[in-house]
């Protein structure tokens, strides 16, 4: 994904896919678990005593459980777009004291302005085609000095699969992902301060192309582009893609790259509600969204 990209995410398709994957998501999401643990470990570098924590894109609320244990005085909000994911969080350990499940879109959250001290978001942003809209909404809900800590997939993710499909047709088969310059620009434009980002690349190996595709379906990580093909992929086209992908096989198997971008930023300590004035004289305003309080 680049600035001005026409790529658009079908949010309903995302919610449906993750809802279907919810019962077996944790068993298949090994990389997601690794990244979540790394992101949680990074909290040690920040002196925090949060009263309200938002686990944004919480999935089955595994991070929410850890955050609740680590910050015992905090109220934790486990928010996800997919109701099925939040329902799966009930088993077997629900309910947890001071953890609330909230089904909502990250682009328009039912939270009051300046009501959250810490936003923790593990591998959610890649399902939003305009991260700037999400960052503006997070700028709205974060208290002055509040912390955003996130991870997301970068543009090198599944480049092998994208390359193989490109030999077959021009249709989008792999979601587009924002790179670090775009994310950094979006953070600054939203009025968030002191952005810091770094990246890591995990190369996983699969016994076959079919195994890779099954793994993606298991965790709900299918193609969510609005202009994706809505019909079943023909066996001939799938076979041709697999043949091209096989040319990338190594001694370890079929490679699948996952570029992980880690980032952090703060809400301005002055609590300016009108946005941040740019050098051009333009004032950027946070997105206007409802400010309903969550039910108690």
C-alpha positions, -999 to 999 in steps of 0.1 A, spaced: 0 0 0 13 34 -9 0 69 -6 -28 73 -30 -33 36 -34 -67 25 -47 -67 -6 -25 -98 -8 -3 -106 -34 23 -140 -51 25 -146 -47 63 -176 -71 63 -155 -98 46 -128 -93 73 -153 -97 101 -169 -128 85 -135 -144 79 -122 -139 114 -156 -149 129 -154 -182 110 -117 -187 121 -124 -179 158 -129 -214 172 -95 -226 159 -77 -192 155 -53 -195 185 -41 -230 175 -31 -217 140 -19 -182 148 16 -191 158 33 -161 142 6 -138 156 14 -152 191 51 -146 186 45 -110 176 21 -104 204 46 -116 229 73 -93 214 49 -64 216 40 -71 252 77 -73 261 82 -38 247 59 -24 274 88 -27 299 105 3 282 76 26 292 68 38 327 31 33 328 3 33 353 -28 32 330 -63 34 343 -79 24 310 -63 1 284 -76 -6 249 -66 -39 233 -75 -29 197 -81 -58 174 -81 -81 204 -91 -113 186 -97 -139 213 -85 -114 240 -52 -132 248 -33 -99 251 -62 -84 272 -57 -112 297 -19 -104 300 -26 -67 302 -51 -72 330 -26 -92 350 2 -68 345 -18 -36 352 -41 -48 380 -57 -14 387 -67 -9 350 -100 -14 332 -92 -33 300 -113 -30 268 -110 -59 244 -122 -45 211 -126 -63 178 -145 -60 146 -155 -97 145 -182 -107 171 -171 -143 166 -137 -135 180 -150 -119 211 -174 -148 217 -145 -172 214 -128 -153 242 -154 -167 267 -139 -201 266 -125 -214 289 -114 -186 311 -141 -159 307 -151 -138 326 -122 -118 339 -126 -90 364 -123 -56 348 -121 -68 312 -149 -57 289 -155 -70 254 -165 -44 228 -175 -51 192 -166 -20 172 -148 -7 142 -114 9 149 -123 38 126 -153 50 148 -150 37 183 -178 41 209 -154 57 234 -153 92 249 -125 116 239 -94 114 260 -106 83 279 -78 58 272 -42 58 287 -28 29 266 -37 15 232 -22 -19 225 -28 -31 190 -13 -64 177 -15 -71 139 -48 -52 133 -38 -22 112 -31 -42 81 -69 -48 78 -75 -10 75 -69 5 41 -63 40 55 -43 38 87 -45 76 90 -82 74 98 -75 49 126 -46 70 140 -68 101 140 -95 82 160 -68 69 184 -56 105 188 -91 114 198 -95 87 225 -61 88 240 -56 110 271 -28 136 269 5 118 271 -12 84 264 7 57 246 0 38 213 19 6 209 12 -14 177 24 -40 153 13 -45 117 23 -64 86 45 -45 60 45 -46 22 70 -75 20 45 -98 36 37 -128 14 56 -112 -16 63 -148 -28 25 -155 -31 19 -121 -47 46 -127 -73 33 -162 -81 -3 -149 -87 11 -120 -108 22 -146 -134 -14 -158 -137 -36 -126 -138 -38 -90 -127 -65 -94 -100 -55 -87 -64 -50 -119 -45 -29 -106 -16 -38 -76 5 -17 -45 2 1 -33 34 14 1 44 51 7 46 70 25 74 72 59 57 34 59 51 27 48 87 51 75 100 34 102 79 0 90 90 10 91 127 23 127 124 -6 139 104 -30 126 130 -12 147 156 5 118 175 40 126 188 74 110 189 67 81 165 93 53 166 92 23 143 113 -7 134 108 -39 114 115 -76 115 110 -103 88 99 -138 96 103 -164 68 81 -194 75 83 -226 54 54 -248 43 54 -283 28 33 -271 -2 15 -241 -16 -18 -258 -5 -5 -260 31 2 -222 30 -32 -215 17 -48 -237 43 -29 -219 70 -41 -185 58 -77 -197 59 -73 -212 93 -65 -178 108 -90 -159 87 -62 -141 68 -77 -143 33 -79 -118 5 -101 -89 18 -97 -65 -12 -130 -50 -22 -122 -57 -59 -112 -93 -53 -127 -120 -75 -161 -130 -59 -162 -164 -77 -143 -196 -68 -108 -197 -81 -106 -220 -111 -85 -252 -107 -65 -243 -138 -55 -208 -125 -47 -222 -90 -25 -249 -106 -6 -223 -127 0 -201 -96 12 -232 -76 36 -241 -105 51 -206 -104 53 -206 -66 71 -240 -66 100 -223 -84 107 -205 -52 110 -237 -31 141 -241 -10 155 -271 9 132 -260 38 100 -259 17 78 -232 3 88 -199 17 63 -173 30 77 -140 42 60 -119 69 73 -84 74 63 -71 109 65 -34 116 65 -23 153 56 12 162 49 35 191 37 71 195 22 94 222 -8 117 223 4 153 229 8 161 265 -9 195 261 -42 177 253 -49 200 223 -83 189 211 -81 209 178 -53 190 161 -17 199 152 -9 229 131 14 219 101 41 240 86 18 249 57 -6 265 81 -31 237 77 -48 224 108 -56 187 108 -87 177 127 -94 143 143 -122 123 126 -157 133 139 -172 102 155 -198 94 182 -185 99 218 -209 74 235 -197 60 268 -195 22 270 -223 6 291 -212 -3 326 
